[in-house]
């Protein structure tokens, strides 16, 4: 029982961090890059809600690489929120 509660708490923490990434993206100028990142946010949320490990790993990897790679045009709030998401994924033990 304790493990399930911890997993639920971890899941909620990651979803909250993901919501902050999504909000930062929605407050960014509309570009094709932002639209693709928002699509990855939707994919990651679905995978997390379904506890689909491979889906989480793929969507998280893609989103993190997309935003945190050198030379991207994402705003600082998006990058900060994405780093926080990466940390939440690590704490939760989700693959990325």
C-alpha positions in Angstrom: 0.0 0.0 0.0 2.8 2.5 0.8 4.5 1.9 -2.5 1.3 2.7 -4.4 0.9 5.9 -2.5 4.5 6.9 -3.2 4.0 6.1 -6.9 0.9 8.1 -7.0 2.7 11.0 -5.3 5.6 10.7 -7.7 3.2 10.7 -10.6 1.4 13.8 -9.4 4.7 15.6 -8.8 5.8 14.8 -12.4 2.5 15.9 -13.8 2.7 19.1 -11.9 6.2 19.8 -13.3 4.9 18.9 -16.8 2.0 21.4 -16.3 4.6 24.1 -15.6 6.5 23.3 -18.8 3.3 23.4 -20.8 2.3 26.7 -19.2 5.7 28.2 -20.1 5.4 26.9 -23.6 1.9 28.4 -24.0 3.3 31.8 -22.8 6.1 31.6 -25.5 5.8 33.1 -29.0 4.0 30.7 -31.3 6.5 28.8 -33.4 6.6 25.4 -35.0 9.2 24.4 -32.4 6.8 25.4 -29.5 4.0 23.5 -31.2 6.1 20.3 -31.4 7.2 20.7 -27.8 3.5 21.0 -26.8 2.7 17.8 -28.7 5.5 16.0 -26.8 4.0 17.3 -23.5 0.7 15.8 -24.5 2.4 12.5 -25.3 4.3 12.5 -22.1 1.2 13.2 -20.0 -0.7 10.4 -21.6 2.2 7.9 -21.1 2.5 9.0 -17.4 -1.2 8.6 -16.8 -1.1 5.2 -18.3 2.1 4.2 -16.5 3.5 3.2 -19.9 7.3 3.1 -19.3 8.4 3.0 -22.9 6.1 5.8 -23.8 7.4 7.9 -20.8 11.0 7.2 -21.8 10.5 8.1 -25.5 8.3 11.3 -24.9 10.5 12.5 -22.0 13.7 12.0 -23.9 12.4 13.7 -27.0 11.0 16.7 -25.0 14.2 17.1 -22.9 16.4 16.9 -25.9 14.2 19.3 -27.9 14.2 22.0 -25.2 17.6 21.6 -23.5 19.9 21.1 -26.5 22.2 23.9 -27.3 21.0 26.3 -29.9 17.3 25.9 -29.3 15.1 29.0 -29.4 13.1 28.2 -26.3 12.7 30.9 -23.7 14.4 30.8 -20.3 11.2 30.1 -18.4 10.7 27.0 -20.7 14.2 25.8 -20.1 13.9 26.3 -16.3 10.6 24.4 -16.2 12.0 21.7 -18.3 15.0 21.2 -16.0 12.6 21.0 -13.1 10.6 18.4 -15.0 13.8 16.4 -15.6 14.6 16.5 -11.9 11.0 15.4 -11.1 11.3 12.5 -13.5 14.6 11.4 -11.8 13.2 11.7 -8.3 10.1 9.7 -9.4 12.3 7.0 -11.0 10.6 7.5 -14.4 12.7 6.6 -17.4 13.9 9.4 -19.6 
